[in-house]
């Protein structure tokens, strides 16, 4: 009986050891798999800027939520004093997209270096965080849930010659124009889509009210004239 119990204990230890090895292998395998992205960026890995030394130039990137949940995104840069993004972050519903504008000040080249030799050390990082529902964006979200934050992409800077036509420059111009149009649309007040509804379904027809007041006034004036 003692031999049987001893054998059972040994088998249990072996099974436990094997399970630990399986769990360890699974953990390693998961760490090697690429993280599933919540956002799709366009351009995917680069930010194109016109090369204009001594000026603040602009780039644009489309950010789309490709997941089935609401996602908050946040922008970071290694040089916050000379670079920023508008908007710096936000919350996107499933399938929603936005074009963000990135601003950067271009330093004058050192030692008369050519544009092709300019290598920017600035990095731009887009991070994402899954949220339960639509909410107002606040940067503190990413501090409160650090363990759930994913790095979507690190973008590098590519300078373009503004005087030389290229597909990348034409695309940048289109995206910047679209970003400006979106910004202006957000500034406008919502359009009046019809009669106002007040209380329990009471529809106020302003034109009808004005007409009724006019007719009532005409009747009163007619009575006064007859008197």
C-alpha positions in Angstrom: 0.0 0.0 0.0 2.8 2.4 0.9 4.5 1.5 -2.4 1.3 2.4 -4.3 1.0 5.8 -2.5 4.6 6.6 -3.1 4.2 5.8 -6.8 1.1 8.0 -7.0 3.0 10.9 -5.4 5.8 10.4 -7.9 3.4 10.4 -10.8 1.8 13.6 -9.5 5.1 15.3 -9.3 6.0 14.3 -12.8 2.7 15.5 -14.1 3.1 18.8 -12.3 6.6 19.3 -13.6 5.3 18.5 -17.2 2.4 21.0 -16.8 4.9 23.7 -15.6 7.0 23.0 -18.7 4.0 23.3 -21.0 2.9 26.5 -19.3 6.4 27.9 -19.7 6.6 27.0 -23.3 3.1 28.6 -23.9 4.2 31.8 -22.3 7.4 31.9 -24.4 5.3 31.2 -27.5 2.9 34.0 -26.7 5.7 36.4 -26.1 7.2 35.6 -29.5 3.9 36.1 -31.4 3.3 39.7 -32.7 0.8 41.7 -30.7 -2.6 42.0 -32.4 -3.0 45.6 -33.5 -6.0 47.7 -32.7 -5.3 50.5 -35.1 -4.3 50.8 -38.7 -2.1 53.8 -39.7 -1.7 55.4 -43.1 1.2 55.9 -43.7 2.0 52.7 -41.8 5.6 53.4 -40.6 6.8 56.8 -41.7 5.8 60.5 -41.3 6.5 62.6 -44.4 7.5 66.2 -43.9 8.4 68.9 -46.5 12.0 69.9 -45.9 11.9 73.6 -45.1 14.7 74.5 -42.6 13.8 77.2 -40.1 10.1 76.6 -40.5 7.4 74.6 -38.8 6.1 72.0 -41.2 3.2 69.6 -41.1 2.6 65.9 -41.7 -0.5 63.8 -41.5 -1.4 60.3 -40.5 -4.8 58.5 -40.7 -5.6 56.5 -37.6 -8.4 53.8 -37.9 -9.8 51.6 -35.3 -9.9 48.1 -36.8 -10.9 46.3 -33.6 -14.4 45.4 -32.4 -14.2 47.6 -29.3 -13.7 51.2 -28.5 -10.0 52.2 -28.5 -8.2 55.2 -27.1 -5.1 56.3 -28.8 -2.2 58.6 -27.7 0.7 60.3 -29.4 4.2 60.6 -28.0 7.4 62.1 -29.3 11.0 62.2 -28.2 11.0 66.0 -28.8 7.8 67.4 -27.3 9.3 71.0 -27.4 9.5 71.0 -31.2 6.8 68.4 -32.2 3.2 67.9 -31.4 0.1 66.3 -32.9 -3.4 67.6 -33.3 -5.4 66.0 -31.7 -2.8 64.5 -29.3 -5.2 61.6 -28.5 -8.8 60.5 -28.6 -11.3 57.6 -28.5 -12.4 55.8 -31.7 -15.4 53.6 -32.0 -15.1 50.4 -34.0 -14.4 51.2 -37.6 -14.0 55.0 -37.0 -11.0 56.8 -38.3 -9.4 60.3 -38.0 -6.7 62.1 -39.7 -4.2 63.7 -37.3 -1.9 66.5 -38.2 1.7 66.4 -36.9 3.7 69.6 -36.5 7.5 69.7 -36.5 10.1 72.5 -36.5 12.9 71.8 -38.9 16.3 72.8 -37.8 18.8 74.4 -40.1 21.4 71.8 -41.4 24.8 71.7 -39.8 28.0 72.2 -41.9 25.9 72.9 -45.0 24.8 69.2 -45.2 22.4 68.3 -48.1 18.9 67.3 -47.5 19.6 63.7 -48.4 22.2 63.6 -45.5 19.7 64.9 -42.9 18.9 62.2 -40.4 16.3 63.0 -37.9 16.6 61.3 -34.5 13.0 62.3 -33.6 10.6 59.4 -33.1 6.9 59.4 -33.0 5.0 56.7 -31.1 1.3 55.8 -31.4 -0.1 53.9 -28.4 -3.5 52.3 -28.0 -5.8 51.2 -25.1 -9.0 49.2 -25.2 -11.9 51.0 -23.4 -15.4 49.7 -22.6 -17.4 52.5 -24.2 -17.4 56.0 -25.7 -15.8 58.5 -23.2 -14.0 61.8 -23.1 -10.3 61.3 -23.8 -8.0 62.1 -21.0 -4.2 61.3 -21.0 -4.5 59.8 -17.5 -6.2 56.8 -19.0 -2.9 55.5 -20.2 -1.3 56.1 -16.8 -4.0 54.3 -14.9 -3.9 51.2 -17.1 -0.3 50.9 -18.1 -0.4 47.1 -18.2 -3.1 47.2 -20.9 -1.4 49.8 -23.2 0.0 48.6 -26.5 2.5 50.3 -28.7 0.9 50.3 -32.2 3.8 51.8 -34.2 7.0 53.9 -33.9 7.1 56.2 -36.9 10.3 57.6 -38.4 10.7 60.9 -40.2 11.2 61.1 -43.9 11.8 64.5 -45.5 10.4 65.4 -48.9 11.6 68.1 -51.4 8.5 70.5 -51.6 9.7 71.7 -55.0 9.8 68.2 -56.5 6.5 66.5 -57.4 6.2 63.0 -56.0 3.4 60.6 -55.1 4.2 60.9 -51.4 4.1 64.7 -51.5 0.7 64.6 -53.4 -0.7 62.2 -50.9 0.5 64.4 -48.0 -1.2 67.4 -49.5 -4.5 65.5 -49.8 -4.4 64.2 -46.3 -3.5 67.7 -44.9 -6.5 69.2 -46.8 -8.8 66.5 -45.4 -7.5 67.1 -41.9 -8.2 70.8 -42.2 -11.7 70.1 -43.5 -12.4 67.7 -40.6 -11.2 70.3 -38.1 -13.5 73.0 -39.6 -16.4 70.6 -39.6 -16.0 69.9 -35.9 -15.9 73.7 -35.2 -19.3 74.3 -36.8 -22.5 74.1 -34.7 -24.8 71.2 -35.5 -27.3 71.9 -38.3 -31.0 72.4 -37.6 -32.5 69.2 -39.0 -36.2 70.2 -38.4 -38.8 71.4 -36.0 -37.8 71.5 -32.3 -39.4 68.9 -30.1 -40.3 70.1 -26.6 -41.7 68.1 -23.7 -43.8 65.0 -24.4 -43.6 65.1 -28.2 -45.0 68.6 -28.7 -43.8 69.8 -32.1 -43.4 73.6 -32.4 -43.8 74.8 -35.9 -42.4 78.3 -35.8 -43.9 79.4 -39.1 -47.3 78.3 -38.1 -47.0 80.2 -34.8 -46.0 83.4 -36.6 -49.0 83.0 -39.0 -51.5 82.4 -36.2 -50.2 85.5 -34.3 -50.5 87.6 -37.5 -54.1 86.5 -38.1 -55.0 87.2 -34.5 -53.5 90.7 -34.8 -55.4 91.3 -38.0 -58.7 90.4 -36.4 -58.0 92.7 -33.4 -57.1 95.6 -35.7 -60.2 94.9 -37.8 -62.4 95.2 -34.8 -60.8 98.4 -33.7 -61.2 99.9 -37.2 -64.9 99.0 -37.3 -65.5 100.6 -33.9 
